[in-house]
Every structure is written in structure tokens, then in C-alpha cells.
Amino acid sequence: MKIADVLTRKAIAEVVTIASSATVRDLIGVLSEHSIGACVVSDDGAGVDGIVSERDVVRRLHDNDALLAAEVSSIMTATVETCDPEATIDEILGIMTKRRIRHMPVVSADGGLVGIVSIGDLVKHRIDQLAFERDQLEAYVHQT
């Protein structure tokens, strides 16, 4: 599969851009408004002058003492999507994709935190599973 194939299957074709002269406050507004984690920096709206992500903002927050002094509760997501340890990978991948989240805490029936999974963890597992199935099919075909 080519990148073009991936792009044609994407639900959102629009690329959100921001000018390099915009403020970080403007950037945060754009990221929030579009529910995205990164934004292409483009002064003319067509070229790529750079890219900036939530991670870039976070890494620079250490310079802002006022924000660092605020309680975590003031910036946290209070309504957290969680999953049960018995949920299927496909089910959780679907939820993560639909909700556009990358991490999900795993909680037992009694409400205890069991762990956390990332979309990367699940995708890697799914790829490994598909590779195993492919290997099994190839072995079967070569035996016959």
C-alpha cells in the first residue's frame, strides 16, 4: 500500500496549517478547535515551513512557572475512556480510532488500575498476529 492509498482512505482530507508568525496561544486554539495533535506550519498555506505538535508545546512548558505551579487537575482530562482487561484488541482499536485517543487505562471490574495500553501497543500486536497467520498459511501451502 502506498501513502497515496492511505490518504485516499482518510476521513479528513484537510490539512490544518498555521502561519509561523502566529502565537503559541493561537496554535493551542487551532489544535483544540480541530482536535488534532500537530499542525503544519505554512506561511502561504501551500508549502511546508515546519510542523508543531502538542509535544512541542509540552516540552517548552517548563519555562512557564505559572503553569507549572498549577494543579494537574486544572489541565487533566477528567472523563477518561477505560477498558476492561477482557476487551478485544479490535474493539479497543475501534474505540481509540473513533475517539481519537492514543492511550487507554485498563481497569478491572472492581475499578482497580491494571495497566495502560497505547494504540502503538495494539497495532504492533495486531501486526504480529497477522504476520503469524501469514506464516501459518504459507507453511500450509508449501506442505500441500
VMD Tcl script that builds the backbone (N, CA, C; Angstrom):
set m [mol new atoms 432]
animate dup $m
set s [atomselect $m all]
$s set {name element resname resid chain x y z} {
  {N N MET 1 A 0.841 -1.173 0.000}
  {CA C MET 1 A 0.000 0.000 0.000}
  {C C MET 1 A 0.890 1.241 0.000}
  {N N LYS 2 A 0.507 2.204 -0.807}
  {CA C LYS 2 A 1.250 3.456 -0.913}
  {C C LYS 2 A 0.632 4.509 -0.003}
  {N N ILE 3 A 1.409 5.551 0.259}
  {CA C ILE 3 A 0.908 6.651 1.084}
  {C C ILE 3 A -0.320 7.276 0.433}
  {N N ALA 4 A -0.329 7.375 -0.861}
  {CA C ALA 4 A -1.489 7.926 -1.570}
  {C C ALA 4 A -2.746 7.115 -1.269}
  {N N ASP 5 A -2.602 5.802 -1.206}
  {CA C ASP 5 A -3.732 4.933 -0.868}
  {C C ASP 5 A -4.230 5.234 0.542}
  {N N VAL 6 A -3.287 5.455 1.443}
  {CA C VAL 6 A -3.650 5.782 2.824}
  {C C VAL 6 A -4.397 7.111 2.854}
  {N N LEU 7 A -3.879 8.097 2.129}
  {CA C LEU 7 A -4.509 9.422 2.116}
  {C C LEU 7 A -5.917 9.386 1.532}
  {N N THR 8 A -6.143 8.559 0.522}
  {CA C THR 8 A -7.482 8.490 -0.068}
  {C C THR 8 A -8.494 7.839 0.870}
  {N N ARG 9 A -8.006 7.050 1.809}
  {CA C ARG 9 A -8.904 6.388 2.757}
  {C C ARG 9 A -9.148 7.212 4.023}
  {N N LYS 10 A -8.400 8.287 4.180}
  {CA C LYS 10 A -8.564 9.108 5.378}
  {C C LYS 10 A -9.905 9.834 5.343}
  {N N ALA 11 A -10.564 9.879 6.491}
  {CA C ALA 11 A -11.860 10.551 6.587}
  {C C ALA 11 A -11.711 12.062 6.472}
  {N N ILE 12 A -10.601 12.594 6.976}
  {CA C ILE 12 A -10.374 14.034 6.950}
  {C C ILE 12 A -9.232 14.315 5.992}
  {N N ALA 13 A -9.551 14.937 4.849}
  {CA C ALA 13 A -8.535 15.209 3.840}
  {C C ALA 13 A -7.867 16.563 4.067}
  {N N GLU 14 A -8.526 17.457 4.766}
  {CA C GLU 14 A -7.991 18.798 5.002}
  {C C GLU 14 A -6.754 18.754 5.885}
  {N N VAL 15 A -5.735 19.505 5.490}
  {CA C VAL 15 A -4.550 19.653 6.317}
  {C C VAL 15 A -4.634 21.025 6.985}
  {N N VAL 16 A -4.643 21.026 8.299}
  {CA C VAL 16 A -4.728 22.272 9.060}
  {C C VAL 16 A -3.333 22.878 9.120}
  {N N THR 17 A -3.239 24.173 8.782}
  {CA C THR 17 A -1.958 24.865 8.825}
  {C C THR 17 A -2.057 26.099 9.706}
  {N N ILE 18 A -0.893 26.597 10.089}
  {CA C ILE 18 A -0.801 27.828 10.867}
  {C C ILE 18 A 0.429 28.587 10.390}
  {N N ALA 19 A 0.348 29.905 10.406}
  {CA C ALA 19 A 1.475 30.739 9.983}
  {C C ALA 19 A 2.562 30.739 11.051}
  {N N SER 20 A 3.798 30.879 10.632}
  {CA C SER 20 A 4.910 30.886 11.584}
  {C C SER 20 A 4.854 32.100 12.508}
  {N N SER 21 A 4.162 33.152 12.102}
  {CA C SER 21 A 4.055 34.360 12.928}
  {C C SER 21 A 2.936 34.284 13.965}
  {N N ALA 22 A 2.114 33.231 13.938}
  {CA C ALA 22 A 1.034 33.064 14.921}
  {C C ALA 22 A 1.627 32.810 16.298}
  {N N THR 23 A 0.884 33.140 17.312}
  {CA C THR 23 A 1.364 32.901 18.673}
  {C C THR 23 A 1.109 31.451 19.080}
  {N N VAL 24 A 1.797 31.031 20.112}
  {CA C VAL 24 A 1.574 29.683 20.653}
  {C C VAL 24 A 0.141 29.577 21.152}
  {N N ARG 25 A -0.389 30.658 21.725}
  {CA C ARG 25 A -1.794 30.655 22.152}
  {C C ARG 25 A -2.703 30.377 20.957}
  {N N ASP 26 A -2.413 30.994 19.805}
  {CA C ASP 26 A -3.184 30.728 18.578}
  {C C ASP 26 A -3.059 29.260 18.188}
  {N N LEU 27 A -1.839 28.730 18.270}
  {CA C LEU 27 A -1.607 27.328 17.938}
  {C C LEU 27 A -2.441 26.405 18.815}
  {N N ILE 28 A -2.424 26.654 20.105}
  {CA C ILE 28 A -3.190 25.826 21.033}
  {C C ILE 28 A -4.675 25.880 20.674}
  {N N GLY 29 A -5.145 27.064 20.283}
  {CA C GLY 29 A -6.542 27.203 19.852}
  {C C GLY 29 A -6.838 26.361 18.623}
  {N N VAL 30 A -5.934 26.364 17.665}
  {CA C VAL 30 A -6.121 25.579 16.441}
  {C C VAL 30 A -6.111 24.088 16.752}
  {N N LEU 31 A -5.141 23.657 17.574}
  {CA C LEU 31 A -5.081 22.238 17.936}
  {C C LEU 31 A -6.370 21.796 18.622}
  {N N SER 32 A -6.856 22.641 19.510}
  {CA C SER 32 A -8.091 22.333 20.236}
  {C C SER 32 A -9.304 22.349 19.314}
  {N N GLU 33 A -9.412 23.389 18.512}
  {CA C GLU 33 A -10.561 23.541 17.612}
  {C C GLU 33 A -10.714 22.363 16.656}
  {N N HIS 34 A -9.595 21.871 16.157}
  {CA C HIS 34 A -9.626 20.786 15.180}
  {C C HIS 34 A -9.400 19.403 15.795}
  {N N SER 35 A -9.212 19.362 17.113}
  {CA C SER 35 A -8.951 18.090 17.808}
  {C C SER 35 A -7.819 17.324 17.149}
  {N N ILE 36 A -6.696 18.015 16.955}
  {CA C ILE 36 A -5.528 17.404 16.329}
  {C C ILE 36 A -4.332 17.516 17.261}
  {N N GLY 37 A -3.339 16.705 17.029}
  {CA C GLY 37 A -2.150 16.707 17.866}
  {C C GLY 37 A -0.974 17.433 17.259}
  {N N ALA 38 A -1.089 17.807 15.991}
  {CA C ALA 38 A 0.002 18.502 15.319}
  {C C ALA 38 A -0.567 19.378 14.210}
  {N N CYS 39 A 0.197 20.388 13.854}
  {CA C CYS 39 A -0.247 21.328 12.829}
  {C C CYS 39 A 0.937 21.666 11.930}
  {N N VAL 40 A 0.705 21.688 10.636}
  {CA C VAL 40 A 1.742 22.075 9.683}
  {C C VAL 40 A 1.898 23.586 9.735}
  {N N VAL 41 A 3.147 24.042 9.793}
  {CA C VAL 41 A 3.440 25.474 9.751}
  {C C VAL 41 A 3.654 25.845 8.293}
  {N N SER 42 A 2.830 26.790 7.813}
  {CA C SER 42 A 2.899 27.212 6.412}
  {C C SER 42 A 2.506 28.676 6.312}
  {N N ASP 43 A 3.430 29.494 5.856}
  {CA C ASP 43 A 3.142 30.930 5.723}
  {C C ASP 43 A 2.249 31.228 4.522}
  {N N ASP 44 A 2.280 30.360 3.512}
  {CA C ASP 44 A 1.447 30.613 2.335}
  {C C ASP 44 A 0.260 29.653 2.236}
  {N N GLY 45 A 0.133 28.724 3.174}
  {CA C GLY 45 A -0.978 27.775 3.171}
  {C C GLY 45 A -0.802 26.621 2.204}
  {N N ALA 46 A 0.298 26.601 1.462}
  {CA C ALA 46 A 0.526 25.543 0.480}
  {C C ALA 46 A 1.818 24.776 0.726}
  {N N GLY 47 A 2.850 25.457 1.168}
  {CA C GLY 47 A 4.138 24.815 1.416}
  {C C GLY 47 A 4.257 24.366 2.864}
  {N N VAL 48 A 5.332 23.655 3.127}
  {CA C VAL 48 A 5.596 23.197 4.486}
  {C C VAL 48 A 6.819 23.928 5.014}
  {N N ASP 49 A 6.565 24.795 5.989}
  {CA C ASP 49 A 7.657 25.527 6.628}
  {C C ASP 49 A 8.080 24.866 7.926}
  {N N GLY 50 A 7.302 23.950 8.390}
  {CA C GLY 50 A 7.605 23.243 9.620}
  {C C GLY 50 A 6.394 22.477 10.095}
  {N N ILE 51 A 6.502 21.921 11.285}
  {CA C ILE 51 A 5.396 21.220 11.928}
  {C C ILE 51 A 5.543 21.413 13.427}
  {N N VAL 52 A 4.441 21.553 14.093}
  {CA C VAL 52 A 4.473 21.741 15.542}
  {C C VAL 52 A 3.388 20.868 16.156}
  {N N SER 53 A 3.724 20.245 17.270}
  {CA C SER 53 A 2.795 19.305 17.899}
  {C C SER 53 A 2.531 19.688 19.341}
  {N N GLU 54 A 1.558 19.007 19.906}
  {CA C GLU 54 A 1.290 19.171 21.337}
  {C C GLU 54 A 2.553 18.874 22.132}
  {N N ARG 55 A 3.295 17.904 21.704}
  {CA C ARG 55 A 4.523 17.529 22.396}
  {C C ARG 55 A 5.522 18.684 22.386}
  {N N ASP 56 A 5.603 19.398 21.273}
  {CA C ASP 56 A 6.490 20.562 21.214}
  {C C ASP 56 A 6.085 21.604 22.250}
  {N N VAL 57 A 4.789 21.829 22.379}
  {CA C VAL 57 A 4.288 22.790 23.365}
  {C C VAL 57 A 4.625 22.313 24.775}
  {N N VAL 58 A 4.351 21.047 25.035}
  {CA C VAL 58 A 4.580 20.493 26.374}
  {C C VAL 58 A 6.052 20.588 26.760}
  {N N ARG 59 A 6.921 20.288 25.831}
  {CA C ARG 59 A 8.357 20.311 26.136}
  {C C ARG 59 A 8.857 21.709 26.477}
  {N N ARG 60 A 8.118 22.723 26.064}
  {CA C ARG 60 A 8.534 24.093 26.349}
  {C C ARG 60 A 7.807 24.704 27.541}
  {N N LEU 61 A 6.881 23.970 28.098}
  {CA C LEU 61 A 6.120 24.483 29.236}
  {C C LEU 61 A 6.976 24.676 30.483}
  {N N HIS 62 A 8.105 24.006 30.556}
  {CA C HIS 62 A 8.948 24.127 31.747}
  {C C HIS 62 A 9.438 25.566 31.950}
  {N N ASP 63 A 9.383 26.372 30.907}
  {CA C ASP 63 A 9.789 27.774 31.020}
  {C C ASP 63 A 8.691 28.653 31.615}
  {N N ASN 64 A 7.490 28.107 31.774}
  {CA C ASN 64 A 6.352 28.884 32.260}
  {C C ASN 64 A 6.053 28.474 33.700}
  {N N ASP 65 A 6.635 29.205 34.645}
  {CA C ASP 65 A 6.485 28.857 36.060}
  {C C ASP 65 A 5.036 28.893 36.529}
  {N N ALA 66 A 4.233 29.814 36.021}
  {CA C ALA 66 A 2.846 29.915 36.465}
  {C C ALA 66 A 2.082 28.639 36.128}
  {N N LEU 67 A 2.278 28.126 34.936}
  {CA C LEU 67 A 1.590 26.897 34.545}
  {C C LEU 67 A 2.113 25.702 35.327}
  {N N LEU 68 A 3.402 25.679 35.542}
  {CA C LEU 68 A 3.981 24.560 36.278}
  {C C LEU 68 A 3.480 24.511 37.716}
  {N N ALA 69 A 3.126 25.639 38.259}
  {CA C ALA 69 A 2.630 25.690 39.634}
  {C C ALA 69 A 1.163 25.304 39.744}
  {N N ALA 70 A 0.452 25.274 38.633}
  {CA C ALA 70 A -0.969 24.915 38.655}
  {C C ALA 70 A -1.133 23.436 38.977}
  {N N GLU 71 A -2.244 23.075 39.579}
  {CA C GLU 71 A -2.518 21.671 39.874}
  {C C GLU 71 A -2.793 20.895 38.597}
  {N N VAL 72 A -2.420 19.636 38.595}
  {CA C VAL 72 A -2.661 18.779 37.436}
  {C C VAL 72 A -4.154 18.747 37.109}
  {N N SER 73 A -4.988 18.818 38.110}
  {CA C SER 73 A -6.435 18.781 37.883}
  {C C SER 73 A -6.911 19.916 36.990}
  {N N SER 74 A -6.167 20.993 36.946}
  {CA C SER 74 A -6.584 22.128 36.123}
  {C C SER 74 A -6.351 21.893 34.636}
  {N N ILE 75 A -5.544 20.887 34.297}
  {CA C ILE 75 A -5.277 20.622 32.877}
  {C C ILE 75 A -5.623 19.200 32.446}
  {N N MET 76 A -6.003 18.364 33.373}
  {CA C MET 76 A -6.241 16.960 33.033}
  {C C MET 76 A -7.583 16.746 32.339}
  {N N THR 77 A -7.695 15.619 31.650}
  {CA C THR 77 A -8.963 15.160 31.098}
  {C C THR 77 A -9.652 14.393 32.209}
  {N N ALA 78 A -10.798 14.896 32.634}
  {CA C ALA 78 A -11.477 14.299 33.788}
  {C C ALA 78 A -12.314 13.076 33.419}
  {N N THR 79 A -12.872 13.039 32.231}
  {CA C THR 79 A -13.669 11.905 31.785}
  {C C THR 79 A -12.775 11.005 30.941}
  {N N VAL 80 A -12.301 9.936 31.543}
  {CA C VAL 80 A -11.315 9.075 30.894}
  {C C VAL 80 A -11.978 7.819 30.350}
  {N N GLU 81 A -11.705 7.524 29.094}
  {CA C GLU 81 A -12.167 6.284 28.475}
  {C C GLU 81 A -11.256 5.169 28.980}
  {N N THR 82 A -11.845 4.135 29.572}
  {CA C THR 82 A -11.075 2.990 30.065}
  {C C THR 82 A -11.584 1.721 29.411}
  {N N CYS 83 A -10.839 0.645 29.605}
  {CA C CYS 83 A -11.288 -0.640 29.076}
  {C C CYS 83 A -11.055 -1.736 30.103}
  {N N ASP 84 A -11.779 -2.805 29.928}
  {CA C ASP 84 A -11.683 -4.000 30.753}
  {C C ASP 84 A -10.560 -4.884 30.204}
  {N N PRO 85 A -9.853 -5.602 31.044}
  {CA C PRO 85 A -8.786 -6.487 30.548}
  {C C PRO 85 A -9.277 -7.539 29.547}
  {N N GLU 86 A -10.550 -7.881 29.571}
  {CA C GLU 86 A -11.097 -8.900 28.675}
  {C C GLU 86 A -11.601 -8.334 27.346}
  {N N ALA 87 A -11.549 -7.026 27.155}
  {CA C ALA 87 A -11.993 -6.417 25.893}
  {C C ALA 87 A -11.080 -6.889 24.762}
  {N N THR 88 A -11.640 -7.002 23.569}
  {CA C THR 88 A -10.832 -7.445 22.431}
  {C C THR 88 A -9.998 -6.289 21.896}
  {N N ILE 89 A -8.877 -6.644 21.285}
  {CA C ILE 89 A -7.994 -5.636 20.687}
  {C C ILE 89 A -8.729 -4.862 19.613}
  {N N ASP 90 A -9.469 -5.560 18.759}
  {CA C ASP 90 A -10.188 -4.876 17.688}
  {C C ASP 90 A -11.207 -3.885 18.245}
  {N N GLU 91 A -11.881 -4.265 19.304}
  {CA C GLU 91 A -12.858 -3.376 19.937}
  {C C GLU 91 A -12.176 -2.102 20.445}
  {N N ILE 92 A -11.049 -2.264 21.135}
  {CA C ILE 92 A -10.354 -1.114 21.701}
  {C C ILE 92 A -9.715 -0.268 20.606}
  {N N LEU 93 A -9.164 -0.902 19.571}
  {CA C LEU 93 A -8.644 -0.141 18.439}
  {C C LEU 93 A -9.749 0.703 17.810}
  {N N GLY 94 A -10.935 0.127 17.720}
  {CA C GLY 94 A -12.069 0.872 17.180}
  {C C GLY 94 A -12.417 2.076 18.033}
  {N N ILE 95 A -12.446 1.885 19.332}
  {CA C ILE 95 A -12.753 2.991 20.242}
  {C C ILE 95 A -11.672 4.069 20.162}
  {N N MET 96 A -10.403 3.632 20.171}
  {CA C MET 96 A -9.308 4.593 20.120}
  {C C MET 96 A -9.347 5.407 18.824}
  {N N THR 97 A -9.639 4.729 17.736}
  {CA C THR 97 A -9.717 5.408 16.452}
  {C C THR 97 A -10.896 6.374 16.426}
  {N N LYS 98 A -12.050 5.909 16.881}
  {CA C LYS 98 A -13.251 6.744 16.879}
  {C C LYS 98 A -13.095 7.958 17.793}
  {N N ARG 99 A -12.553 7.750 18.972}
  {CA C ARG 99 A -12.414 8.833 19.959}
  {C C ARG 99 A -11.145 9.651 19.768}
  {N N ARG 100 A -10.279 9.178 18.864}
  {CA C ARG 100 A -9.010 9.848 18.577}
  {C C ARG 100 A -8.151 9.977 19.830}
  {N N ILE 101 A -8.017 8.861 20.519}
  {CA C ILE 101 A -7.165 8.814 21.703}
  {C C ILE 101 A -6.042 7.814 21.464}
  {N N ARG 102 A -4.927 8.027 22.126}
  {CA C ARG 102 A -3.762 7.182 21.901}
  {C C ARG 102 A -3.428 6.287 23.082}
  {N N HIS 103 A -4.006 6.577 24.216}
  {CA C HIS 103 A -3.719 5.782 25.413}
  {C C HIS 103 A -5.015 5.473 26.148}
  {N N MET 104 A -5.105 4.265 26.692}
  {CA C MET 104 A -6.298 3.886 27.421}
  {C C MET 104 A -5.911 3.080 28.662}
  {N N PRO 105 A -6.313 3.575 29.843}
  {CA C PRO 105 A -6.078 2.802 31.063}
  {C C PRO 105 A -6.914 1.522 31.056}
  {N N VAL 106 A -6.339 0.466 31.589}
  {CA C VAL 106 A -7.036 -0.814 31.718}
  {C C VAL 106 A -7.443 -0.942 33.176}
  {N N VAL 107 A -8.772 -1.127 33.396}
  {CA C VAL 107 A -9.329 -1.142 34.747}
  {C C VAL 107 A -10.090 -2.441 34.958}
  {N N SER 108 A -9.862 -3.072 36.117}
  {CA C SER 108 A -10.554 -4.322 36.453}
  {C C SER 108 A -12.001 -4.032 36.831}
  {N N ALA 109 A -12.792 -5.093 36.984}
  {CA C ALA 109 A -14.210 -4.948 37.323}
  {C C ALA 109 A -14.424 -4.199 38.632}
  {N N ASP 110 A -13.471 -4.301 39.555}
  {CA C ASP 110 A -13.616 -3.595 40.831}
  {C C ASP 110 A -13.103 -2.154 40.774}
  {N N GLY 111 A -12.708 -1.692 39.569}
  {CA C GLY 111 A -12.259 -0.315 39.411}
  {C C GLY 111 A -10.782 -0.096 39.616}
  {N N GLY 112 A -10.028 -1.155 39.856}
  {CA C GLY 112 A -8.586 -1.026 40.081}
  {C C GLY 112 A -7.815 -0.900 38.774}
  {N N LEU 113 A -6.826 -0.014 38.775}
  {CA C LEU 113 A -5.984 0.181 37.603}
  {C C LEU 113 A -5.093 -1.037 37.403}
  {N N VAL 114 A -5.187 -1.654 36.226}
  {CA C VAL 114 A -4.420 -2.845 35.904}
  {C C VAL 114 A -3.207 -2.494 35.050}
  {N N GLY 115 A -3.355 -1.493 34.215}
  {CA C GLY 115 A -2.277 -1.102 33.314}
  {C C GLY 115 A -2.761 -0.022 32.374}
  {N N ILE 116 A -1.982 0.186 31.314}
  {CA C ILE 116 A -2.357 1.142 30.277}
  {C C ILE 116 A -1.859 0.609 28.952}
  {N N VAL 117 A -2.661 0.780 27.902}
  {CA C VAL 117 A -2.250 0.375 26.564}
  {C C VAL 117 A -2.259 1.591 25.655}
  {N N SER 118 A -1.342 1.577 24.706}
  {CA C SER 118 A -1.317 2.634 23.701}
  {C C SER 118 A -1.791 2.062 22.378}
  {N N ILE 119 A -2.174 2.932 21.492}
  {CA C ILE 119 A -2.583 2.467 20.177}
  {C C ILE 119 A -1.409 1.779 19.488}
  {N N GLY 120 A -0.191 2.249 19.764}
  {CA C GLY 120 A 1.003 1.597 19.225}
  {C C GLY 120 A 1.151 0.174 19.721}
  {N N ASP 121 A 0.868 -0.038 20.998}
  {CA C ASP 121 A 0.915 -1.391 21.555}
  {C C ASP 121 A -0.044 -2.310 20.807}
  {N N LEU 122 A -1.251 -1.826 20.594}
  {CA C LEU 122 A -2.287 -2.645 19.966}
  {C C LEU 122 A -2.004 -2.889 18.494}
  {N N VAL 123 A -1.530 -1.862 17.799}
  {CA C VAL 123 A -1.201 -2.022 16.382}
  {C C VAL 123 A -0.051 -3.013 16.224}
  {N N LYS 124 A 0.965 -2.895 17.059}
  {CA C LYS 124 A 2.085 -3.833 16.999}
  {C C LYS 124 A 1.602 -5.260 17.227}
  {N N HIS 125 A 0.735 -5.442 18.214}
  {CA C HIS 125 A 0.209 -6.776 18.487}
  {C C HIS 125 A -0.580 -7.298 17.288}
  {N N ARG 126 A -1.390 -6.452 16.707}
  {CA C ARG 126 A -2.207 -6.857 15.556}
  {C C ARG 126 A -1.319 -7.227 14.369}
  {N N ILE 127 A -0.267 -6.437 14.129}
  {CA C ILE 127 A 0.661 -6.732 13.036}
  {C C ILE 127 A 1.362 -8.062 13.286}
  {N N ASP 128 A 1.809 -8.279 14.513}
  {CA C ASP 128 A 2.450 -9.553 14.860}
  {C C ASP 128 A 1.505 -10.725 14.632}
  {N N GLN 129 A 0.236 -10.520 15.003}
  {CA C GLN 129 A -0.769 -11.565 14.828}
  {C C GLN 129 A -0.982 -11.861 13.337}
  {N N LEU 130 A -1.066 -10.825 12.524}
  {CA C LEU 130 A -1.243 -11.014 11.084}
  {C C LEU 130 A -0.028 -11.700 10.456}
  {N N ALA 131 A 1.164 -11.332 10.908}
  {CA C ALA 131 A 2.383 -11.977 10.395}
  {C C ALA 131 A 2.390 -13.456 10.754}
  {N N PHE 132 A 1.969 -13.792 11.963}
  {CA C PHE 132 A 1.898 -15.183 12.385}
  {C C PHE 132 A 0.914 -15.954 11.506}
  {N N GLU 133 A -0.256 -15.374 11.272}
  {CA C GLU 133 A -1.263 -16.030 10.437}
  {C C GLU 133 A -0.747 -16.223 9.008}
  {N N ARG 134 A -0.059 -15.212 8.486}
  {CA C ARG 134 A 0.520 -15.323 7.143}
  {C C ARG 134 A 1.532 -16.465 7.095}
  {N N ASP 135 A 2.400 -16.531 8.105}
  {CA C ASP 135 A 3.407 -17.587 8.157}
  {C C ASP 135 A 2.748 -18.960 8.212}
  {N N GLN 136 A 1.690 -19.083 8.971}
  {CA C GLN 136 A 0.970 -20.354 9.065}
  {C C GLN 136 A 0.360 -20.739 7.724}
  {N N LEU 137 A -0.220 -19.770 7.027}
  {CA C LEU 137 A -0.813 -20.044 5.711}
  {C C LEU 137 A 0.252 -20.428 4.693}
  {N N GLU 138 A 1.392 -19.726 4.723}
  {CA C GLU 138 A 2.480 -20.070 3.804}
  {C C GLU 138 A 2.992 -21.474 4.076}
  {N N ALA 139 A 3.136 -21.832 5.342}
  {CA C ALA 139 A 3.585 -23.170 5.692}
  {C C ALA 139 A 2.597 -24.229 5.212}
  {N N TYR 140 A 1.325 -23.944 5.334}
  {CA C TYR 140 A 0.284 -24.871 4.900}
  {C C TYR 140 A 0.334 -25.051 3.364}
  {N N VAL 141 A 0.491 -23.944 2.658}
  {CA C VAL 141 A 0.521 -24.008 1.189}
  {C C VAL 141 A 1.742 -24.811 0.710}
  {N N HIS 142 A 2.872 -24.642 1.369}
  {CA C HIS 142 A 4.085 -25.338 0.953}
  {C C HIS 142 A 4.036 -26.835 1.307}
  {N N GLN 143 A 3.195 -27.215 2.254}
  {CA C GLN 143 A 3.065 -28.636 2.624}
  {C C GLN 143 A 2.209 -29.387 1.620}
  {N N THR 144 A 1.343 -28.692 0.935}
  {CA C THR 144 A 0.415 -29.383 0.019}
  {C C THR 144 A 0.930 -29.468 -1.371}
}
mol reanalyze $m
mol bondsrecalc $m
mol representation Tube
mol addrep $m
